[in-house]
Amino acid sequence: MRPSTHTDVISYVRAQTQPSHVILIDPDDATPDVAAQRCIAAVSAGSKMIFVGGSSGTDEDNVHPTVVAIQEALELCKWNASQDSGLSETDWEVPVVLFPQGAAALSPSADAITFMMLMNSTNPEFLVGEQVRGAPYIRKAGVEPMGMGYVICAPGGKAGEVGQANLIKSNQTDLISAYAMCAESYGFSILYLEAGSGANTPVSPELIRAAKAASGKLVLLVGGGIRNGATAKLAIDAGADWIVTGNLCEEFADAHELQSTLETFIGEMRP
């Protein structure tokens, strides 16, 4: 749900005054109703943004119904809050943002899209091909594009494999600095360092620190292999502005258990 306190989603993303959490929903992993329940649990726990997409099993047939279900659930929670003077309606104004694997995984009901370049891919389709195919759809739908440089770091997982990425190793701080400078020079708003879904190790603090030092204008997202608040805090202490988790949220069938886990996670990751 587009935040009423900001004119666009990217200004909301930039305006967060403390490290924030993004829940990543994979429509190939859950039905729209289950996805909506997970999002309500996450927002209740303190998540400030919802990504929808990610896996190679996503397309318009499962992405769009999932986005609609999440938006409807947020609207209902906001309405319920409006009937209770002790609750805040704006707590439910959390943007639903597409994180697409390609031009076939879009929805006109999203608030924004991470319009990304997989910067270290060896395949031009992930540099500009899918983006060219998706741009007319996004323009017609009026979905806000947020320019994002997406860099996959070792171990990379499925994202690195599918994206045919030259993975950034933990000691390649000069290289990640150059990628950050390049992303800023392109005019991107966001830089996302990704270790891969379900990675056994997260992006190293050294890479995060180097990217942050080289990109003062970029919002820095970090995801992949972050399974607890202590690991997330290491990334934040190194310079991450937002932490993205997906697999963590898929481990819980019970929404209340997920909410409790994320409350602990978010509490531990903040200074």
C-alpha positions, 0 to 999 in steps of 0.5 A, a space after each residue: 500500500 502506497 504510504 500517504 506520508 510520501 509522494 512516492 515509494 523511493 522517498 519512503 525507502 530513503 526516509 527510514 530513520 533506522 535499519 529496516 526489514 523487507 519480507 520477500 514473498 515468492 508466489 511460487 511458494 505460497 498461495 495468495 491467501 498464505 502470502 497475505 497472511 505472512 505479510 500481515 504477520 511481518 508488518 505486525 512484527 515491524 517489516 517496512 516493505 514487501 517484495 513480491 517475486 524472486 524465483 524462476 517459477 513466477 509469472 503474471 499468473 501467480 504474481 498478480 493474484 498474490 499482489 492483489 491479495 496482499 493489498 486487500 489484506 493491508 487495506 482491511 487492516 488499515 480500515 480496522 485500525 481506523 475504527 480503533 483510536 489506539 491503532 495507527 492507520 499509517 502502520 499498514 501503509 507498507 509498499 508492495 514492490 515487485 522484485 521480478 525475475 523477468 518481464 513475465 512476472 509483473 502486476 499493475 496492482 503493485 506500488 512500485 517495482 525494483 527496476 533492476 540491472 543484474 550488473 555482474 551477469 554475463 547475459 545481456 538479457 539480465 542487463 537490459 533485455 528483460 527490462 526493455 520488454 517490461 518497460 512499456 507494461 510498467 509505464 502503461 500500468 503506472 507502477 513506479 520504477 525504482 532504479 536498482 543495481 543488483 549484484 550477486 556475491 558468492 556463494 550466489 545460489 540459484 540467483 547466481 546460476 540463473 542470472 549467469 553472474 560472475 560472483 563477487 568474492 568476499 575479498 573483492 572489495 575494490 570490485 564491489 566499490 567499482 560496482 557501487 560507483 557504477 550504479 550511482 553513476 547510472 543514476 540508480 536509487 538502490 544497490 542490492 547485494 545478494 548472496 543468493 536465496 538460502 545461501 549458506 553464508 551471507 554477503 561479507 561485512 567487508 563487501 558491504 562496508 566497501 560498497 557503502 563507502 563508495 556509494 553515499 547516494 545509494 540506499 543499500 539493501 542486503 539479502 541472502 543467507 541472513 537467518 537471524 537478527 545477529 547476522 542481520 546486525 553485522 550487515 547493518 553495522 557494516 552499512 546496510 540500510 535494509 535487510 531482505 529475508 525470504 527463506 526465513 519467512 517460508 519456514 513457518 506455517 503458522 502466522 503467529 509463529 512467524 510474527 514472533 520470530 520476526 519481532 525478535 529478528 527485527 529487534 536484534 538487528 537494530 542498534 
